[in-house]
Amino acid sequence: MLNQIGHNWWDYFFLVYGIALFMWYFSFILLAILAIRKNKKRVGFLNVKDIKKAIDLPSISLIAPAYNEGKTIVTNVRSLLSIQYPYYELIIVNDGSKDDSLQQLIDDFELSTVPLYKGNENIDCKEVVGIYKSQNPKYSNLTVIDKVNGGRADAINTGISYAKTKLILCTDADCIIEQDALLKMVRPYLEQLDKEVIACGGAIGIANDSKIKNGTLSELRLPKSIIARIQVVEYIRSFLLGRMAWTQIDGLLLVSGAFGLYPTKRVLEVGGLDKNTVGEDLELCIRLRAHMERQKIPYDVVYIPETLCWTEAPSTAKIYAVQRDRWARGLWETMKKHRYLFFNPKYRSMGLVFFPYWIFFELCAPIVEFLGLIILVIYISLGWINLPFAIYLFIAVYLIGCIFSTISILLYTISFRHYAKPKILIQLLIAAYVEPFINHPIMVFAEIKGYFKKIFKIKSSWGNMTRKGFTSK
């Protein structure tokens, strides 16, 4: 009798969890469609040409940490220097690279040292070894800071402490940014009058095996690696459905660390990025929101759905697992640090709805799935499962997931015209339908591994993210 009760309890638990997750995802589709329509109207009202003509644009500092980026550093810095925006400085922070990254920058951009000076004292970061400026007037907006290795968050904090602009944009030195990206990213800061924009993020695209010319993306291609190609589907689904939906209800808690724009004043107020977590992008956004909630200042976190930044995704299962392990540890650390938000009415919707969602359906999802697999094995061994029914259920869940991915891909191609060629579209759809059998098991295993490390306090580094680098053509 007790076994039967336990059997039923698990059945109801997984059923209720699955239905709740399905309802959230279904609502995300509806909200994303509304947000896309709203964004199109906004773009038509204030387009890039209008913004370019404005004389009161806020100044921006692009901060890009670099560690052993010798394969792509020169190409990517040239790309960052060619961005169309009248008032911006580029700060490259060499985080104690062991390769020839710094020397390449010195040679190609005619850099020479300038007298050392202190940055903002509100930001704690490792020792700065040298500051470099170009002797070539063409690169007058370039600053290279050489520092002792301290990790990505510490490197960005160093850049923040030396920034002299109203806004800061955190990116990576290995990213390719669209030429008009800043003009689009700054739009919310010009439009929003009744609320203060505390963070703005843009969509990230995957450029593996694409053509790069003069530091810009000249031809977008699908990655050759199936691991990387499936990540294109992941990114489209995550950015288009997830973040667009959250933006529609003012519930966005994450701005991508590879491409996020923030008010310098607010970032300084909260002390910069947290160096004790590997999920610094999520943690900073949540901390900024909590900071504004405590001050009772109306604020907004905005997402730009157009793909404005391109990066290189892991192309092997090993590197992909390392990345997702790190992301899982970062999520665990951030949720633990900000657990005071959980169902806390003081923080309004953030505490009562948005943060609990992240606990139940982001943090707990891989745990529930892993437990489900264990329970399934136990049920089969004890003869408690109706095999035909289990197969039908698996097919239903599989098809529902594929439908969500298909809708995401179609919405993306219709709205933004990337991957619009029939052949590429078919290849993306195939990737979506094989994802549950290739990338998804690797991801769940890596996430559980990451949680295991946190639970048992196993020290783990950032992880070896070896990249092939973009090929300039």
C-alpha positions as CSV (number, residue, x, y, z in Angstrom):
1,M,0.0,0.0,0.0
2,L,2.8,2.4,1.0
3,N,4.6,1.6,-2.2
4,Q,1.5,2.3,-4.2
5,I,1.1,5.7,-2.5
6,G,4.7,6.6,-3.2
7,H,4.3,5.4,-6.8
8,N,1.2,7.7,-7.2
9,W,2.9,10.6,-5.6
10,W,5.8,10.6,-8.1
11,D,3.3,10.2,-10.9
12,Y,1.3,13.3,-9.9
13,F,4.5,15.3,-9.2
14,F,5.9,14.8,-12.7
15,L,2.5,15.3,-14.3
16,V,1.9,18.6,-12.5
17,Y,5.5,19.8,-13.2
18,G,5.2,18.9,-16.8
19,I,1.9,20.6,-17.3
20,A,3.1,23.8,-15.5
21,L,6.2,23.9,-17.7
22,F,4.1,23.4,-20.8
23,M,1.8,26.2,-19.8
24,W,4.7,28.6,-19.2
25,Y,6.3,27.8,-22.6
26,F,2.9,28.2,-24.4
27,S,2.5,31.6,-22.7
28,F,6.0,32.5,-23.8
29,I,5.1,32.0,-27.4
30,L,2.1,34.3,-27.1
31,L,4.1,36.9,-25.2
32,A,7.0,36.7,-27.7
33,I,4.7,37.4,-30.6
34,L,3.3,40.5,-28.9
35,A,6.8,41.7,-28.0
36,I,8.0,41.2,-31.6
37,R,5.1,43.3,-32.9
38,K,5.7,46.0,-30.3
39,N,9.4,46.1,-31.2
40,K,8.6,46.5,-35.0
41,K,6.5,49.5,-34.2
42,R,9.2,51.0,-32.0
43,V,11.8,50.5,-34.7
44,G,9.6,52.3,-37.2
45,F,9.1,55.2,-34.8
46,L,12.8,55.7,-34.0
47,N,15.1,54.1,-36.6
48,V,18.8,53.9,-36.8
49,K,19.1,56.9,-39.2
50,D,17.2,59.1,-36.7
51,I,19.4,58.0,-33.9
52,K,22.6,58.6,-35.9
53,K,21.5,62.3,-36.4
54,A,20.9,62.9,-32.7
55,I,23.3,65.3,-31.0
56,D,22.6,64.2,-27.4
57,L,23.6,60.5,-27.7
58,P,25.1,59.1,-24.4
59,S,28.8,58.2,-24.5
60,I,29.6,54.5,-24.3
61,S,32.6,52.4,-23.2
62,L,33.0,49.0,-24.8
63,I,34.7,46.8,-22.3
64,A,36.2,43.6,-23.7
65,P,38.3,41.2,-21.6
66,A,40.9,39.2,-23.4
67,Y,42.7,36.1,-22.2
68,N,44.9,34.1,-24.6
69,E,42.9,35.4,-27.6
70,G,45.9,35.5,-30.0
71,K,44.1,33.7,-32.8
72,T,41.4,36.4,-33.2
73,I,42.4,39.4,-31.1
74,V,43.6,41.7,-33.9
75,T,40.6,40.9,-36.2
76,N,38.1,41.3,-33.5
77,V,39.6,44.6,-32.2
78,R,39.5,46.0,-35.7
79,S,35.8,45.0,-35.8
80,L,35.1,46.7,-32.5
81,L,36.9,49.9,-33.7
82,S,34.8,50.1,-36.9
83,I,31.4,50.3,-35.1
84,Q,29.2,53.1,-36.2
85,Y,28.7,55.4,-33.1
86,P,30.0,58.9,-32.6
87,Y,30.8,58.8,-28.9
88,Y,32.5,55.6,-27.7
89,E,35.8,54.3,-26.4
90,L,37.0,50.8,-26.6
91,I,38.7,49.4,-23.6
92,I,40.5,46.0,-24.1
93,V,41.5,44.4,-20.8
94,N,44.4,41.9,-21.2
95,D,43.8,39.6,-18.3
96,G,47.3,38.4,-17.9
97,S,47.4,36.5,-21.2
98,K,50.2,33.9,-21.5
99,D,50.2,34.0,-25.3
100,D,51.2,36.9,-27.6
101,S,47.8,38.7,-27.5
102,L,49.3,41.9,-26.0
103,Q,52.2,42.0,-28.3
104,Q,50.0,41.6,-31.3
105,L,47.9,44.6,-30.1
106,I,51.0,46.7,-29.5
107,D,52.4,45.9,-33.0
108,D,49.2,46.3,-35.0
109,F,47.7,49.3,-33.3
110,E,50.9,51.2,-32.6
111,L,50.4,51.2,-28.9
112,S,52.7,52.8,-26.3
113,T,52.5,53.0,-22.6
114,V,51.0,56.0,-20.8
115,P,51.6,56.9,-17.1
116,L,49.7,54.6,-14.7
117,Y,46.7,56.1,-13.0
118,K,44.1,54.7,-10.6
119,G,40.6,53.8,-11.7
120,N,37.4,54.2,-9.7
121,E,38.0,53.1,-6.1
122,N,34.4,51.7,-5.8
123,I,35.5,48.7,-7.9
124,D,37.9,46.1,-6.5
125,C,40.1,44.4,-9.1
126,K,43.6,43.0,-9.6
127,E,46.7,45.1,-10.1
128,V,47.1,47.0,-13.4
129,V,50.5,46.4,-14.9
130,G,50.3,48.9,-17.8
131,I,48.0,51.2,-19.8
132,Y,48.5,51.6,-23.5
133,K,47.2,54.2,-26.0
134,S,47.8,54.3,-29.8
135,Q,50.1,56.8,-31.4
136,N,47.9,56.5,-34.5
137,P,45.0,59.1,-34.5
138,K,42.9,56.5,-36.3
139,Y,42.8,54.5,-33.1
140,S,42.5,57.4,-30.6
141,N,39.5,55.8,-29.0
142,L,41.4,52.6,-28.1
143,T,42.7,51.9,-24.6
144,V,44.4,48.6,-23.7
145,I,44.8,47.8,-20.0
146,D,47.3,45.0,-19.1
147,K,46.6,43.5,-15.7
148,V,47.3,40.5,-13.4
149,N,45.1,37.6,-14.2
150,G,41.9,37.6,-12.2
151,G,39.2,36.1,-14.4
152,R,36.6,37.5,-16.7
153,A,34.6,39.4,-14.0
154,D,37.7,41.0,-12.6
155,A,38.8,42.0,-16.0
156,I,35.5,43.7,-16.8
157,N,35.5,45.4,-13.4
158,T,38.9,46.8,-14.3
159,G,37.5,48.2,-17.5
160,I,34.5,49.6,-15.6
161,S,36.8,51.4,-13.1
162,Y,38.6,53.2,-16.0
163,A,35.5,54.0,-18.0
164,K,34.7,57.7,-18.4
165,T,31.3,57.4,-20.2
166,K,27.7,57.4,-19.2
167,L,27.1,53.9,-20.4
168,I,29.2,50.7,-20.4
169,L,28.8,47.8,-22.8
170,C,30.3,44.5,-21.6
171,T,31.3,42.1,-24.4
172,D,34.1,39.7,-25.2
173,A,37.2,40.3,-27.4
174,D,36.3,37.2,-29.5
175,C,32.8,38.6,-30.5
176,I,31.9,40.1,-33.8
177,I,29.5,43.1,-33.3
178,E,27.2,44.4,-36.0
179,Q,28.3,47.9,-37.2
180,D,25.1,49.6,-36.2
181,A,24.7,47.6,-32.9
182,L,25.3,50.5,-30.5
183,L,22.8,52.7,-32.4
184,K,20.2,50.1,-31.8
185,M,21.2,49.3,-28.3
186,V,21.1,52.9,-27.2
187,R,17.5,53.3,-28.5
188,P,15.8,52.3,-25.2
189,Y,17.8,54.9,-23.3
190,L,16.5,57.6,-25.6
191,E,12.9,56.4,-25.6
192,Q,12.2,55.5,-22.0
193,L,11.1,58.6,-20.1
194,D,9.0,57.3,-17.2
195,K,11.4,54.5,-16.2
196,E,15.2,54.3,-15.9
197,V,16.7,51.6,-18.2
198,I,19.2,49.7,-16.0
199,A,20.2,47.1,-18.5
200,C,19.8,46.4,-22.2
201,G,20.7,43.2,-24.0
202,G,20.9,42.2,-27.6
203,A,20.5,38.8,-29.3
204,I,23.6,36.7,-29.7
205,G,24.2,34.7,-32.8
206,I,26.5,31.8,-33.6
207,A,29.0,32.4,-36.4
208,N,31.0,29.2,-36.6
209,D,32.1,28.5,-40.1
210,S,30.7,31.8,-41.4
211,K,32.7,34.2,-43.6
212,I,34.4,37.1,-41.7
213,K,35.8,39.9,-43.8
214,N,37.6,43.0,-42.3
215,G,36.3,42.1,-38.9
216,T,32.6,42.0,-39.9
217,L,30.3,39.1,-40.7
218,S,30.1,39.0,-44.5
219,E,28.2,35.8,-45.0
220,L,26.2,33.9,-42.3
221,R,26.5,30.1,-42.6
222,L,25.3,27.2,-40.4
223,P,28.0,25.6,-38.4
224,K,29.4,22.3,-39.9
225,S,29.5,20.7,-36.4
226,I,26.1,19.2,-35.4
227,I,26.8,20.2,-31.8
228,A,27.3,23.8,-32.8
229,R,24.4,23.7,-35.3
230,I,22.0,22.5,-32.6
231,Q,23.1,25.5,-30.4
232,V,21.8,27.8,-33.1
233,V,18.4,26.4,-32.4
234,E,19.0,26.7,-28.6
235,Y,20.0,30.4,-29.0
236,I,17.0,31.2,-31.2
237,R,14.6,29.5,-28.8
238,S,16.2,31.1,-25.7
239,F,16.6,34.6,-27.0
240,L,13.5,34.9,-29.1
241,L,10.9,33.1,-27.0
242,G,12.4,33.4,-23.5
243,R,13.8,36.9,-23.4
244,M,11.2,38.5,-25.6
245,A,8.4,37.0,-23.5
246,W,10.0,38.2,-20.2
247,T,10.5,41.7,-21.7
248,Q,6.8,41.9,-22.5
249,I,5.9,41.5,-18.8
250,D,8.9,43.4,-17.4
251,G,10.3,40.2,-16.0
252,L,13.7,39.9,-17.7
253,L,16.4,38.8,-15.2
254,L,19.2,38.1,-17.6
255,V,21.2,40.2,-20.0
256,S,23.8,38.2,-21.8
257,G,27.4,38.8,-20.6
258,A,28.6,38.8,-24.1
259,F,26.6,41.8,-25.1
260,G,25.0,43.9,-22.3
261,L,24.7,47.7,-22.0
262,Y,24.4,49.3,-18.5
263,P,24.4,52.8,-16.9
264,T,27.9,53.3,-15.5
265,K,26.4,55.0,-12.4
266,R,24.2,52.1,-11.4
267,V,26.9,49.5,-12.0
268,L,29.3,51.5,-9.8
269,E,26.6,51.8,-7.1
270,V,26.4,48.0,-6.8
271,G,30.1,47.5,-7.0
272,G,30.5,46.0,-10.4
273,L,30.4,42.3,-11.3
274,D,30.6,39.6,-8.6
275,K,34.0,37.9,-8.9
276,N,32.8,35.0,-6.8
277,T,30.4,33.6,-9.3
278,V,30.9,32.2,-12.8
279,G,27.4,33.4,-13.7
280,E,28.2,37.1,-13.4
281,D,25.8,38.3,-16.1
282,L,22.7,36.8,-14.4
283,E,23.9,37.8,-11.0
284,L,24.6,41.5,-12.0
285,C,21.1,41.9,-13.6
286,I,19.4,40.5,-10.5
287,R,21.5,42.6,-8.2
288,L,20.7,45.8,-10.2
289,R,17.0,45.0,-10.2
290,A,17.0,44.3,-6.4
291,H,19.0,47.6,-5.9
292,M,16.3,49.6,-7.8
293,E,13.5,47.8,-6.0
294,R,14.9,48.8,-2.6
295,Q,15.2,52.4,-3.7
296,K,11.7,52.3,-5.2
297,I,12.9,53.8,-8.4
298,P,10.9,52.8,-11.6
299,Y,13.2,50.9,-13.9
300,D,13.2,48.7,-16.9
301,V,15.4,45.9,-18.3
302,V,15.2,45.8,-22.1
303,Y,16.0,43.2,-24.8
304,I,16.7,43.9,-28.4
305,P,15.6,40.9,-30.5
306,E,17.8,41.6,-33.5
307,T,21.0,39.7,-33.6
308,L,23.7,42.3,-32.9
309,C,26.6,40.2,-31.7
310,W,28.1,37.0,-33.1
311,T,30.2,34.5,-31.2
312,E,31.9,31.2,-31.6
313,A,30.0,28.3,-30.0
314,P,31.5,25.1,-28.7
315,S,31.9,22.7,-31.6
316,T,32.6,19.5,-29.7
317,A,30.6,17.6,-27.0
318,K,33.5,18.0,-24.5
319,I,33.7,21.8,-24.8
320,Y,29.9,22.1,-24.8
321,A,29.7,20.1,-21.6
322,V,32.4,22.3,-20.0
323,Q,30.4,25.4,-20.9
324,R,27.0,24.1,-19.6
325,D,28.7,22.8,-16.4
326,R,29.9,26.4,-15.8
327,W,26.5,27.9,-16.6
328,A,24.9,25.5,-14.1
329,R,27.4,26.4,-11.4
330,G,26.8,30.1,-12.1
331,L,23.0,29.6,-11.9
332,W,23.3,27.7,-8.6
333,E,25.6,30.4,-7.1
334,T,23.3,33.2,-8.2
335,M,20.1,31.6,-7.0
336,K,21.7,30.8,-3.6
337,K,23.1,34.4,-3.2
338,H,19.8,36.0,-3.9
339,R,17.5,33.5,-2.2
340,Y,16.1,36.4,-0.1
341,L,14.0,37.2,-3.1
342,F,12.1,33.9,-3.1
343,F,8.4,34.8,-2.6
344,N,9.4,38.0,-1.0
345,P,6.6,40.6,-1.4
346,K,9.0,43.4,-0.7
347,Y,10.4,42.9,-4.3
348,R,6.9,42.8,-5.9
349,S,6.7,40.7,-9.1
350,M,10.4,40.0,-9.1
351,G,10.1,38.3,-5.7
352,L,6.7,36.7,-6.2
353,V,6.8,35.5,-9.8
354,F,10.0,36.0,-11.8
355,F,12.6,34.7,-9.3
356,P,10.5,31.7,-8.2
357,Y,10.2,30.8,-11.9
358,W,13.9,30.7,-12.2
359,I,14.1,28.4,-9.1
360,F,11.4,26.0,-10.2
361,F,11.9,25.9,-14.0
362,E,15.5,26.9,-14.6
363,L,17.4,25.7,-11.6
364,C,15.3,22.6,-10.8
365,A,14.5,21.5,-14.4
366,P,17.6,19.3,-14.9
367,I,17.2,17.9,-11.4
368,V,13.6,16.9,-12.1
369,E,14.6,15.4,-15.4
370,F,17.4,13.4,-13.9
371,L,15.1,12.2,-11.1
372,G,12.5,11.2,-13.7
373,L,15.1,9.0,-15.4
374,I,16.0,7.3,-12.2
375,I,12.3,6.8,-11.3
376,L,11.7,5.4,-14.8
377,V,14.4,2.8,-14.4
378,I,13.0,1.8,-11.0
379,Y,9.4,1.5,-12.3
380,I,10.6,-0.6,-15.2
381,S,12.6,-2.9,-12.9
382,L,9.6,-3.3,-10.5
383,G,7.1,-3.8,-13.3
384,W,5.1,-0.6,-12.4
385,I,5.0,0.9,-15.8
386,N,2.8,0.4,-18.8
387,L,5.4,0.3,-21.5
388,P,3.1,1.2,-24.5
389,F,1.7,4.2,-22.5
390,A,5.3,5.3,-21.6
391,I,6.3,5.2,-25.2
392,Y,3.3,7.3,-26.3
393,L,4.0,9.8,-23.5
394,F,7.6,10.0,-24.6
395,I,6.6,10.7,-28.2
396,A,4.1,13.3,-27.0
397,V,6.7,15.2,-24.9
398,Y,9.3,14.9,-27.7
399,L,6.9,16.3,-30.3
400,I,5.8,19.2,-28.0
401,G,9.4,20.2,-27.5
402,C,10.1,20.1,-31.2
403,I,7.0,22.1,-31.9
404,F,8.2,24.9,-29.6
405,S,11.6,24.9,-31.4
406,T,9.9,24.9,-34.8
407,I,7.8,27.9,-33.9
408,S,10.9,29.7,-32.6
409,I,12.8,29.1,-35.8
410,L,9.9,30.1,-38.0
411,L,9.3,33.3,-36.0
412,Y,13.0,34.2,-36.2
413,T,13.4,33.6,-39.9
414,I,10.2,35.6,-40.7
415,S,11.0,38.5,-38.4
416,F,14.7,38.9,-39.0
417,R,15.4,37.0,-42.3
418,H,18.5,35.2,-41.0
419,Y,18.6,31.6,-42.2
420,A,15.7,32.3,-44.5
421,K,17.0,30.2,-47.4
422,P,14.9,27.0,-47.7
423,K,17.9,24.7,-47.5
424,I,19.2,26.3,-44.4
425,L,15.8,26.4,-42.8
426,I,15.4,22.7,-43.4
427,Q,18.8,22.0,-41.9
428,L,17.8,24.0,-38.8
429,L,14.5,22.1,-38.4
430,I,16.4,18.8,-38.6
431,A,18.8,20.1,-35.9
432,A,15.7,20.9,-33.7
433,Y,14.4,17.4,-34.1
434,V,17.6,15.7,-33.2
435,E,18.5,18.0,-30.4
436,P,16.8,15.8,-27.7
437,F,19.0,12.9,-28.6
438,I,22.4,14.7,-29.0
439,N,22.9,18.0,-27.2
440,H,20.1,17.7,-24.6
441,P,21.5,14.6,-22.8
442,I,25.0,16.2,-22.7
443,M,23.5,19.4,-21.3
444,V,21.6,17.6,-18.5
445,F,24.6,15.5,-17.6
446,A,26.8,18.7,-17.5
447,E,24.2,20.6,-15.4
448,I,23.9,17.8,-12.8
449,K,27.7,17.6,-12.7
450,G,27.8,21.3,-12.0
451,Y,25.3,21.1,-9.2
452,F,27.2,18.1,-7.8
453,K,30.3,20.3,-7.6
454,K,28.4,23.0,-5.7
455,I,26.6,20.7,-3.3
456,F,29.8,18.9,-2.3
457,K,32.0,22.1,-2.5
458,I,34.3,20.7,-5.2
459,K,36.5,23.4,-6.5
460,S,36.3,24.0,-10.2
461,S,37.8,26.5,-12.6
462,W,36.2,28.5,-15.4
463,G,36.9,25.6,-17.7
464,N,39.0,25.2,-20.8
465,M,37.0,26.9,-23.7
466,T,39.4,26.2,-26.5
467,R,38.3,28.0,-29.7
468,K,39.2,27.5,-33.3
469,G,38.9,31.2,-34.0
470,F,37.2,33.0,-37.0
471,T,38.8,32.8,-40.3
472,S,39.0,36.1,-42.2
473,K,38.2,35.9,-45.8
